[in-house]
Amino acid sequence: MAVPRNRHSTARRNSKRAHHAKVGKFFSTCANCKNPHLPHQVCPSCGQYKGRSYGETDQES
Ligand SMILES: [Zn+2]
């Protein structure tokens, strides 16, 4: 296993970690109810995807 020869400075370590920030989760807007939902998945609020209803609504009776 490779062993580091020289210790990196604090600035070098921190500049490497500058790209490690967590990015927000991507949401797309439902074409039917305009609520945010995960892309390529059925909308959790109206149960529609690409104009088709898949009957997975939480307000279903
Ligand atoms: Zn929807």
N, CA, C, O and the ligand as a Tripos MOL2 file, in Angstrom:
@<TRIPOS>MOLECULE
protein
  245   243    62     0     0
PROTEIN
NO_CHARGES

@<TRIPOS>ATOM
      1 N           0.8420   -1.1970    0.0000 N.3       1 MET1
      2 CA          0.0000    0.0000    0.0000 C.3       1 MET1
      3 C           0.8780    1.2470    0.0000 C.2       1 MET1
      4 O           1.9070    1.3120    0.6720 O.2       1 MET1
      5 N           0.4410    2.2180   -0.7650 N.am      2 ALA2
      6 CA          1.2270    3.4460   -0.8950 C.3       2 ALA2
      7 C           1.2050    4.2410    0.4040 C.2       2 ALA2
      8 O           0.1720    4.3750    1.0600 O.2       2 ALA2
      9 N           2.3600    4.7570    0.7500 N.am      3 VAL3
     10 CA          2.4980    5.5500    1.9680 C.3       3 VAL3
     11 C           2.8690    6.9720    1.5630 C.2       3 VAL3
     12 O           3.7770    7.1480    0.7500 O.2       3 VAL3
     13 N           2.2030    7.9920    2.0960 N.am      4 PRO4
     14 CA          2.5250    9.3610    1.7280 C.3       4 PRO4
     15 C           3.9110    9.7630    2.2170 C.2       4 PRO4
     16 O           4.2590    9.5190    3.3720 O.2       4 PRO4
     17 N           4.6880   10.3660    1.3570 N.am      5 ARG5
     18 CA          6.0640   10.7430    1.7030 C.3       5 ARG5
     19 C           6.0990   12.0020    2.5520 C.2       5 ARG5
     20 O           6.8530   12.0930    3.5210 O.2       5 ARG5
     21 N           5.2750   12.9690    2.1780 N.am      6 ASN6
     22 CA          5.3160   14.2410    2.8870 C.3       6 ASN6
     23 C           3.9260   14.5920    3.3950 C.2       6 ASN6
     24 O           2.9050   14.2840    2.7800 O.2       6 ASN6
     25 N           3.9360   15.2290    4.5100 N.am      7 ARG7
     26 CA          2.6920   15.6790    5.0970 C.3       7 ARG7
     27 C           2.1880   16.8930    4.3160 C.2       7 ARG7
     28 O           2.9490   17.8150    4.0240 O.2       7 ARG7
     29 N           0.8830   16.8790    3.9790 N.am      8 HIS8
     30 CA          0.3070   18.0240    3.2910 C.3       8 HIS8
     31 C           0.0090   19.1260    4.2940 C.2       8 HIS8
     32 O          -0.3200   18.8640    5.4510 O.2       8 HIS8
     33 N           0.1300   20.3470    3.8360 N.am      9 SER9
     34 CA         -0.1590   21.4730    4.7120 C.3       9 SER9
     35 C          -1.6640   21.5760    4.9560 C.2       9 SER9
     36 O          -2.4740   20.9800    4.2470 O.2       9 SER9
     37 N          -2.0050   22.3460    5.9750 N.am     10 THR10
     38 CA         -3.4120   22.5410    6.2910 C.3      10 THR10
     39 C          -4.1520   23.2040    5.1380 C.2      10 THR10
     40 O          -5.2950   22.8550    4.8450 O.2      10 THR10
     41 N          -3.4930   24.1680    4.4790 N.am     11 ALA11
     42 CA         -4.1300   24.8570    3.3610 C.3      11 ALA11
     43 C          -4.3630   23.9010    2.2040 C.2      11 ALA11
     44 O          -5.3920   23.9850    1.5340 O.2      11 ALA11
     45 N          -3.4260   22.9930    1.9590 N.am     12 ARG12
     46 CA         -3.5830   22.0280    0.8690 C.3      12 ARG12
     47 C          -4.6980   21.0340    1.1820 C.2      12 ARG12
     48 O          -5.4850   20.6720    0.3080 O.2      12 ARG12
     49 N          -4.7530   20.6000    2.4320 N.am     13 ARG13
     50 CA         -5.8240   19.6940    2.8410 C.3      13 ARG13
     51 C          -7.1770   20.3770    2.7070 C.2      13 ARG13
     52 O          -8.1330   19.7850    2.2050 O.2      13 ARG13
     53 N          -7.2540   21.6250    3.1560 N.am     14 ASN14
     54 CA         -8.5350   22.3320    3.1190 C.3      14 ASN14
     55 C          -8.9610   22.6680    1.6940 C.2      14 ASN14
     56 O         -10.1520   22.6510    1.3830 O.2      14 ASN14
     57 N          -7.9850   22.9760    0.8160 N.am     15 SER15
     58 CA         -8.3540   23.2920   -0.5570 C.3      15 SER15
     59 C          -8.8250   22.0390   -1.2930 C.2      15 SER15
     60 O          -9.6410   22.1230   -2.2100 O.2      15 SER15
     61 N          -8.3040   20.8710   -0.8850 N.am     16 LYS16
     62 CA         -8.8000   19.6210   -1.4530 C.3      16 LYS16
     63 C         -10.2410   19.3900   -1.0260 C.2      16 LYS16
     64 O         -11.0720   18.9480   -1.8190 O.2      16 LYS16
     65 N         -10.5270   19.6900    0.2300 N.am     17 ARG17
     66 CA        -11.8720   19.4600    0.7640 C.3      17 ARG17
     67 C         -12.8570   20.5400    0.3340 C.2      17 ARG17
     68 O         -14.0440   20.4520    0.6500 O.2      17 ARG17
     69 N         -12.3860   21.5520   -0.3770 N.am     18 ALA18
     70 CA        -13.2810   22.6180   -0.8160 C.3      18 ALA18
     71 C         -14.3160   22.0990   -1.8050 C.2      18 ALA18
     72 O         -15.3650   22.7170   -1.9880 O.2      18 ALA18
     73 N         -14.0240   20.9510   -2.4540 N.am     19 HIS19
     74 CA        -14.9520   20.3900   -3.4350 C.3      19 HIS19
     75 C         -15.8700   19.3480   -2.8170 C.2      19 HIS19
     76 O         -16.6590   18.7240   -3.5260 O.2      19 HIS19
     77 N         -15.7780   19.1480   -1.4910 N.am     20 HIS20
     78 CA        -16.5240   18.0680   -0.8760 C.3      20 HIS20
     79 C         -17.8690   18.5130   -0.3050 C.2      20 HIS20
     80 O         -18.5300   17.7500    0.3990 O.2      20 HIS20
     81 N         -18.2670   19.7240   -0.6040 N.am     21 ALA21
     82 CA        -19.5060   20.2280   -0.0240 C.3      21 ALA21
     83 C         -20.7010   19.4510   -0.5650 C.2      21 ALA21
     84 O         -20.7490   19.0810   -1.7380 O.2      21 ALA21
     85 N         -21.6690   19.2130    0.3280 N.am     22 LYS22
     86 CA        -22.8560   18.4640   -0.0610 C.3      22 LYS22
     87 C         -23.7410   19.3620   -0.9240 C.2      22 LYS22
     88 O         -23.9910   20.5180   -0.5820 O.2      22 LYS22
     89 N         -24.2030   18.8250   -2.0270 N.am     23 VAL23
     90 CA        -25.0780   19.5900   -2.9050 C.3      23 VAL23
     91 C         -26.5160   19.1710   -2.6400 C.2      23 VAL23
     92 O         -26.7910   18.0510   -2.2090 O.2      23 VAL23
     93 N         -27.4040   20.0810   -2.9050 N.am     24 GLY24
     94 CA        -28.8140   19.8150   -2.6580 C.3      24 GLY24
     95 C         -29.3520   18.7510   -3.5950 C.2      24 GLY24
     96 O         -28.8500   18.5660   -4.7030 O.2      24 GLY24
     97 N         -30.3810   18.0570   -3.1350 N.am     25 LYS25
     98 CA        -30.9860   16.9950   -3.9410 C.3      25 LYS25
     99 C         -31.7520   17.6250   -5.0980 C.2      25 LYS25
    100 O         -32.4260   18.6410   -4.9320 O.2      25 LYS25
    101 N         -31.6400   17.0150   -6.2590 N.am     26 PHE26
    102 CA        -32.2990   17.5490   -7.4490 C.3      26 PHE26
    103 C         -33.7400   17.0840   -7.4830 C.2      26 PHE26
    104 O         -34.0330   15.8990   -7.3220 O.2      26 PHE26
    105 N         -34.6350   18.0370   -7.6950 N.am     27 PHE27
    106 CA        -36.0470   17.7280   -7.8420 C.3      27 PHE27
    107 C         -36.5330   18.2660   -9.1760 C.2      27 PHE27
    108 O         -36.0480   19.2900   -9.6560 O.2      27 PHE27
    109 N         -37.4720   17.5860   -9.7600 N.am     28 SER28
    110 CA        -38.1540   18.1290  -10.9210 C.3      28 SER28
    111 C         -39.6050   18.4000  -10.5380 C.2      28 SER28
    112 O         -40.1280   17.8500   -9.5690 O.2      28 SER28
    113 N         -40.2350   19.2600  -11.3260 N.am     29 THR29
    114 CA        -41.5840   19.6860  -11.0110 C.3      29 THR29
    115 C         -42.5830   18.8140  -11.7470 C.2      29 THR29
    116 O         -42.4210   18.5240  -12.9320 O.2      29 THR29
    117 N         -43.6060   18.4040  -11.0390 N.am     30 CYS30
    118 CA        -44.6480   17.5660  -11.6390 C.3      30 CYS30
    119 C         -45.4180   18.3640  -12.6810 C.2      30 CYS30
    120 O         -45.7870   19.5130  -12.4370 O.2      30 CYS30
    121 N         -45.6620   17.7660  -13.8370 N.am     31 ALA31
    122 CA        -46.4050   18.4400  -14.8910 C.3      31 ALA31
    123 C         -47.8820   18.5550  -14.5550 C.2      31 ALA31
    124 O         -48.5820   19.3970  -15.1160 O.2      31 ALA31
    125 N         -48.3590   17.7240  -13.6540 N.am     32 ASN32
    126 CA        -49.7790   17.7000  -13.3200 C.3      32 ASN32
    127 C         -50.0980   18.6220  -12.1510 C.2      32 ASN32
    128 O         -50.9890   19.4650  -12.2520 O.2      32 ASN32
    129 N         -49.3790   18.4690  -11.0440 N.am     33 CYS33
    130 CA        -49.7370   19.2170   -9.8360 C.3      33 CYS33
    131 C         -48.6720   20.2340   -9.4340 C.2      33 CYS33
    132 O         -48.8310   20.9110   -8.4180 O.2      33 CYS33
    133 N         -47.5820   20.3620  -10.2090 N.am     34 LYS34
    134 CA        -46.5100   21.3430   -9.9930 C.3      34 LYS34
    135 C         -45.7630   21.1520   -8.6840 C.2      34 LYS34
    136 O         -45.0230   22.0390   -8.2610 O.2      34 LYS34
    137 N         -45.9420   20.0270   -8.0490 N.am     35 ASN35
    138 CA        -45.1960   19.7610   -6.8270 C.3      35 ASN35
    139 C         -43.8410   19.1590   -7.1610 C.2      35 ASN35
    140 O         -43.7100   18.4930   -8.1880 O.2      35 ASN35
    141 N         -42.8280   19.3740   -6.3270 N.am     36 PRO36
    142 CA        -41.5310   18.7580   -6.6000 C.3      36 PRO36
    143 C         -41.5670   17.2500   -6.3670 C.2      36 PRO36
    144 O         -42.1570   16.7710   -5.3980 O.2      36 PRO36
    145 N         -40.9310   16.5210   -7.2630 N.am     37 HIS37
    146 CA        -40.8320   15.0700   -7.1020 C.3      37 HIS37
    147 C         -39.4970   14.6310   -7.6770 C.2      37 HIS37
    148 O         -38.8410   15.3890   -8.3920 O.2      37 HIS37
    149 N         -39.0970   13.4110   -7.3630 N.am     38 LEU38
    150 CA        -37.8430   12.8910   -7.8790 C.3      38 LEU38
    151 C         -37.9670   12.6420   -9.3780 C.2      38 LEU38
    152 O         -39.0000   12.1490   -9.8310 O.2      38 LEU38
    153 N         -36.9300   12.9760  -10.1640 N.am     39 PRO39
    154 CA        -37.0110   12.7880  -11.6080 C.3      39 PRO39
    155 C         -37.1220   11.3170  -11.9870 C.2      39 PRO39
    156 O         -36.5490   10.4530  -11.3240 O.2      39 PRO39
    157 N         -37.8540   11.0400  -13.0420 N.am     40 HIS40
    158 CA        -38.1040    9.7000  -13.5920 C.3      40 HIS40
    159 C         -38.8310    8.8040  -12.6080 C.2      40 HIS40
    160 O         -38.7320    7.5790  -12.6710 O.2      40 HIS40
    161 N         -39.5680    9.4370  -11.6900 N.am     41 GLN41
    162 CA        -40.3330    8.6420  -10.7440 C.3      41 GLN41
    163 C         -41.7310    9.2250  -10.6390 C.2      41 GLN41
    164 O         -41.9710   10.3890  -10.9570 O.2      41 GLN41
    165 N         -42.6530    8.3700  -10.1800 N.am     42 VAL42
    166 CA        -44.0460    8.7730  -10.0440 C.3      42 VAL42
    167 C         -44.1590    9.8570   -8.9700 C.2      42 VAL42
    168 O         -43.5410    9.7720   -7.9090 O.2      42 VAL42
    169 N         -44.9580   10.8690   -9.2730 N.am     43 CYS43
    170 CA        -45.1590   11.9660   -8.3260 C.3      43 CYS43
    171 C         -45.8400   11.4340   -7.0700 C.2      43 CYS43
    172 O         -46.8730   10.7730   -7.1730 O.2      43 CYS43
    173 N         -45.2910   11.7030   -5.8870 N.am     44 PRO44
    174 CA        -45.8990   11.1590   -4.6730 C.3      44 PRO44
    175 C         -47.2060   11.8350   -4.2770 C.2      44 PRO44
    176 O         -47.9860   11.2650   -3.5130 O.2      44 PRO44
    177 N         -47.4600   13.0490   -4.7860 N.am     45 SER45
    178 CA        -48.6610   13.7520   -4.3530 C.3      45 SER45
    179 C         -49.8530   13.4570   -5.2550 C.2      45 SER45
    180 O         -50.9830   13.4010   -4.7690 O.2      45 SER45
    181 N         -49.6280   13.2640   -6.5760 N.am     46 CYS46
    182 CA        -50.7690   13.0000   -7.4530 C.3      46 CYS46
    183 C         -50.6660   11.6380   -8.1340 C.2      46 CYS46
    184 O         -51.6230   11.2120   -8.7810 O.2      46 CYS46
    185 N         -49.5450   10.9480   -8.0110 N.am     47 GLY47
    186 CA        -49.4380    9.5970   -8.5510 C.3      47 GLY47
    187 C         -49.3510    9.5390  -10.0550 C.2      47 GLY47
    188 O         -49.6800    8.5100  -10.6470 O.2      47 GLY47
    189 N         -48.9110   10.6280  -10.7050 N.am     48 GLN48
    190 CA        -48.8390   10.6530  -12.1530 C.3      48 GLN48
    191 C         -47.3900   10.7040  -12.6090 C.2      48 GLN48
    192 O         -46.5350   11.2960  -11.9500 O.2      48 GLN48
    193 N         -47.1330   10.0820  -13.7330 N.am     49 TYR49
    194 CA        -45.8210   10.1940  -14.3560 C.3      49 TYR49
    195 C         -46.0060   10.1750  -15.8530 C.2      49 TYR49
    196 O         -46.6090    9.2510  -16.3970 O.2      49 TYR49
    197 N         -45.4790   11.2110  -16.5370 N.am     50 LYS50
    198 CA        -45.5780   11.3730  -17.9950 C.3      50 LYS50
    199 C         -47.0320   11.2900  -18.4700 C.2      50 LYS50
    200 O         -47.3280   10.6480  -19.4770 O.2      50 LYS50
    201 N         -47.9380   11.9510  -17.7300 N.am     51 GLY51
    202 CA        -49.3300   12.0200  -18.1420 C.3      51 GLY51
    203 C         -50.1410   10.7840  -17.8360 C.2      51 GLY51
    204 O         -51.3400   10.7520  -18.1130 O.2      51 GLY51
    205 N         -49.5170    9.7600  -17.2690 N.am     52 ARG52
    206 CA        -50.2600    8.5520  -16.9220 C.3      52 ARG52
    207 C         -50.4200    8.4590  -15.4210 C.2      52 ARG52
    208 O         -49.5290    8.8420  -14.6630 O.2      52 ARG52
    209 N         -51.5670    7.9430  -14.9960 N.am     53 SER53
    210 CA        -51.8030    7.7580  -13.5750 C.3      53 SER53
    211 C         -51.4210    6.3380  -13.1810 C.2      53 SER53
    212 O         -51.7870    5.3670  -13.8430 O.2      53 SER53
    213 N         -50.6830    6.2450  -12.0980 N.am     54 TYR54
    214 CA        -50.2430    4.9340  -11.6290 C.3      54 TYR54
    215 C         -50.8950    4.5650  -10.2980 C.2      54 TYR54
    216 O         -50.5540    3.5580   -9.6770 O.2      54 TYR54
    217 N         -51.8430    5.4100   -9.8770 N.am     55 GLY55
    218 CA        -52.6580    5.0600   -8.7220 C.3      55 GLY55
    219 C         -51.9100    4.9670   -7.4110 C.2      55 GLY55
    220 O         -52.3280    4.2520   -6.5010 O.2      55 GLY55
    221 N         -50.7920    5.6930   -7.3080 N.am     56 GLU56
    222 CA        -50.0350    5.6540   -6.0590 C.3      56 GLU56
    223 C         -50.1640    6.9870   -5.3330 C.2      56 GLU56
    224 O         -49.1630    7.6480   -5.0540 O.2      56 GLU56
    225 N         -51.3610    7.3670   -5.0390 N.am     57 THR57
    226 CA        -51.5920    8.6330   -4.3570 C.3      57 THR57
    227 C         -51.7960    8.3830   -2.8720 C.2      57 THR57
    228 O         -52.2690    7.3220   -2.4640 O.2      57 THR57
    229 N         -51.4290    9.3890   -2.0630 N.am     58 ASP58
    230 CA        -51.6790    9.2720   -0.6390 C.3      58 ASP58
    231 C         -53.0630    9.7940   -0.2780 C.2      58 ASP58
    232 O         -53.5500    9.5620    0.8290 O.2      58 ASP58
    233 N         -53.7110   10.5170   -1.2350 N.am     59 GLN59
    234 CA        -55.0700   10.9910   -0.9480 C.3      59 GLN59
    235 C         -56.1120   10.0910   -1.5950 C.2      59 GLN59
    236 O         -57.2620   10.4950   -1.7610 O.2      59 GLN59
    237 N         -55.7250    8.8850   -1.9580 N.am     60 GLU60
    238 CA        -56.6390    7.9470   -2.6040 C.3      60 GLU60
    239 C         -57.5800    7.3630   -1.5560 C.2      60 GLU60
    240 O         -57.1650    7.0220   -0.4490 O.2      60 GLU60
    241 N         -58.8400    7.2560   -1.9230 N.am     61 SER61
    242 CA        -59.8320    6.7300   -0.9810 C.3      61 SER61
    243 C         -60.1580    5.2700   -1.2790 C.2      61 SER61
    244 O         -60.9750    4.6650   -0.5850 O.2      61 SER61
    245 ZN        -47.9640   15.4910   -9.2200 Zn       62 ZN62
@<TRIPOS>BOND
     1     1     2 1
     2     2     3 1
     3     3     4 2
     4     3     5 am
     5     5     6 1
     6     6     7 1
     7     7     8 2
     8     7     9 am
     9     9    10 1
    10    10    11 1
    11    11    12 2
    12    11    13 am
    13    13    14 1
    14    14    15 1
    15    15    16 2
    16    15    17 am
    17    17    18 1
    18    18    19 1
    19    19    20 2
    20    19    21 am
    21    21    22 1
    22    22    23 1
    23    23    24 2
    24    23    25 am
    25    25    26 1
    26    26    27 1
    27    27    28 2
    28    27    29 am
    29    29    30 1
    30    30    31 1
    31    31    32 2
    32    31    33 am
    33    33    34 1
    34    34    35 1
    35    35    36 2
    36    35    37 am
    37    37    38 1
    38    38    39 1
    39    39    40 2
    40    39    41 am
    41    41    42 1
    42    42    43 1
    43    43    44 2
    44    43    45 am
    45    45    46 1
    46    46    47 1
    47    47    48 2
    48    47    49 am
    49    49    50 1
    50    50    51 1
    51    51    52 2
    52    51    53 am
    53    53    54 1
    54    54    55 1
    55    55    56 2
    56    55    57 am
    57    57    58 1
    58    58    59 1
    59    59    60 2
    60    59    61 am
    61    61    62 1
    62    62    63 1
    63    63    64 2
    64    63    65 am
    65    65    66 1
    66    66    67 1
    67    67    68 2
    68    67    69 am
    69    69    70 1
    70    70    71 1
    71    71    72 2
    72    71    73 am
    73    73    74 1
    74    74    75 1
    75    75    76 2
    76    75    77 am
    77    77    78 1
    78    78    79 1
    79    79    80 2
    80    79    81 am
    81    81    82 1
    82    82    83 1
    83    83    84 2
    84    83    85 am
    85    85    86 1
    86    86    87 1
    87    87    88 2
    88    87    89 am
    89    89    90 1
    90    90    91 1
    91    91    92 2
    92    91    93 am
    93    93    94 1
    94    94    95 1
    95    95    96 2
    96    95    97 am
    97    97    98 1
    98    98    99 1
    99    99   100 2
   100    99   101 am
   101   101   102 1
   102   102   103 1
   103   103   104 2
   104   103   105 am
   105   105   106 1
   106   106   107 1
   107   107   108 2
   108   107   109 am
   109   109   110 1
   110   110   111 1
   111   111   112 2
   112   111   113 am
   113   113   114 1
   114   114   115 1
   115   115   116 2
   116   115   117 am
   117   117   118 1
   118   118   119 1
   119   119   120 2
   120   119   121 am
   121   121   122 1
   122   122   123 1
   123   123   124 2
   124   123   125 am
   125   125   126 1
   126   126   127 1
   127   127   128 2
   128   127   129 am
   129   129   130 1
   130   130   131 1
   131   131   132 2
   132   131   133 am
   133   133   134 1
   134   134   135 1
   135   135   136 2
   136   135   137 am
   137   137   138 1
   138   138   139 1
   139   139   140 2
   140   139   141 am
   141   141   142 1
   142   142   143 1
   143   143   144 2
   144   143   145 am
   145   145   146 1
   146   146   147 1
   147   147   148 2
   148   147   149 am
   149   149   150 1
   150   150   151 1
   151   151   152 2
   152   151   153 am
   153   153   154 1
   154   154   155 1
   155   155   156 2
   156   155   157 am
   157   157   158 1
   158   158   159 1
   159   159   160 2
   160   159   161 am
   161   161   162 1
   162   162   163 1
   163   163   164 2
   164   163   165 am
   165   165   166 1
   166   166   167 1
   167   167   168 2
   168   167   169 am
   169   169   170 1
   170   170   171 1
   171   171   172 2
   172   171   173 am
   173   173   174 1
   174   174   175 1
   175   175   176 2
   176   175   177 am
   177   177   178 1
   178   178   179 1
   179   179   180 2
   180   179   181 am
   181   181   182 1
   182   182   183 1
   183   183   184 2
   184   183   185 am
   185   185   186 1
   186   186   187 1
   187   187   188 2
   188   187   189 am
   189   189   190 1
   190   190   191 1
   191   191   192 2
   192   191   193 am
   193   193   194 1
   194   194   195 1
   195   195   196 2
   196   195   197 am
   197   197   198 1
   198   198   199 1
   199   199   200 2
   200   199   201 am
   201   201   202 1
   202   202   203 1
   203   203   204 2
   204   203   205 am
   205   205   206 1
   206   206   207 1
   207   207   208 2
   208   207   209 am
   209   209   210 1
   210   210   211 1
   211   211   212 2
   212   211   213 am
   213   213   214 1
   214   214   215 1
   215   215   216 2
   216   215   217 am
   217   217   218 1
   218   218   219 1
   219   219   220 2
   220   219   221 am
   221   221   222 1
   222   222   223 1
   223   223   224 2
   224   223   225 am
   225   225   226 1
   226   226   227 1
   227   227   228 2
   228   227   229 am
   229   229   230 1
   230   230   231 1
   231   231   232 2
   232   231   233 am
   233   233   234 1
   234   234   235 1
   235   235   236 2
   236   235   237 am
   237   237   238 1
   238   238   239 1
   239   239   240 2
   240   239   241 am
   241   241   242 1
   242   242   243 1
   243   243   244 2
@<TRIPOS>SUBSTRUCTURE
     1 MET1         2 RESIDUE 1 A MET
     2 ALA2         6 RESIDUE 1 A ALA
     3 VAL3        10 RESIDUE 1 A VAL
     4 PRO4        14 RESIDUE 1 A PRO
     5 ARG5        18 RESIDUE 1 A ARG
     6 ASN6        22 RESIDUE 1 A ASN
     7 ARG7        26 RESIDUE 1 A ARG
     8 HIS8        30 RESIDUE 1 A HIS
     9 SER9        34 RESIDUE 1 A SER
    10 THR10       38 RESIDUE 1 A THR
    11 ALA11       42 RESIDUE 1 A ALA
    12 ARG12       46 RESIDUE 1 A ARG
    13 ARG13       50 RESIDUE 1 A ARG
    14 ASN14       54 RESIDUE 1 A ASN
    15 SER15       58 RESIDUE 1 A SER
    16 LYS16       62 RESIDUE 1 A LYS
    17 ARG17       66 RESIDUE 1 A ARG
    18 ALA18       70 RESIDUE 1 A ALA
    19 HIS19       74 RESIDUE 1 A HIS
    20 HIS20       78 RESIDUE 1 A HIS
    21 ALA21       82 RESIDUE 1 A ALA
    22 LYS22       86 RESIDUE 1 A LYS
    23 VAL23       90 RESIDUE 1 A VAL
    24 GLY24       94 RESIDUE 1 A GLY
    25 LYS25       98 RESIDUE 1 A LYS
    26 PHE26      102 RESIDUE 1 A PHE
    27 PHE27      106 RESIDUE 1 A PHE
    28 SER28      110 RESIDUE 1 A SER
    29 THR29      114 RESIDUE 1 A THR
    30 CYS30      118 RESIDUE 1 A CYS
    31 ALA31      122 RESIDUE 1 A ALA
    32 ASN32      126 RESIDUE 1 A ASN
    33 CYS33      130 RESIDUE 1 A CYS
    34 LYS34      134 RESIDUE 1 A LYS
    35 ASN35      138 RESIDUE 1 A ASN
    36 PRO36      142 RESIDUE 1 A PRO
    37 HIS37      146 RESIDUE 1 A HIS
    38 LEU38      150 RESIDUE 1 A LEU
    39 PRO39      154 RESIDUE 1 A PRO
    40 HIS40      158 RESIDUE 1 A HIS
    41 GLN41      162 RESIDUE 1 A GLN
    42 VAL42      166 RESIDUE 1 A VAL
    43 CYS43      170 RESIDUE 1 A CYS
    44 PRO44      174 RESIDUE 1 A PRO
    45 SER45      178 RESIDUE 1 A SER
    46 CYS46      182 RESIDUE 1 A CYS
    47 GLY47      186 RESIDUE 1 A GLY
    48 GLN48      190 RESIDUE 1 A GLN
    49 TYR49      194 RESIDUE 1 A TYR
    50 LYS50      198 RESIDUE 1 A LYS
    51 GLY51      202 RESIDUE 1 A GLY
    52 ARG52      206 RESIDUE 1 A ARG
    53 SER53      210 RESIDUE 1 A SER
    54 TYR54      214 RESIDUE 1 A TYR
    55 GLY55      218 RESIDUE 1 A GLY
    56 GLU56      222 RESIDUE 1 A GLU
    57 THR57      226 RESIDUE 1 A THR
    58 ASP58      230 RESIDUE 1 A ASP
    59 GLN59      234 RESIDUE 1 A GLN
    60 GLU60      238 RESIDUE 1 A GLU
    61 SER61      242 RESIDUE 1 A SER
    62 ZN62       245 GROUP 0 **** ****
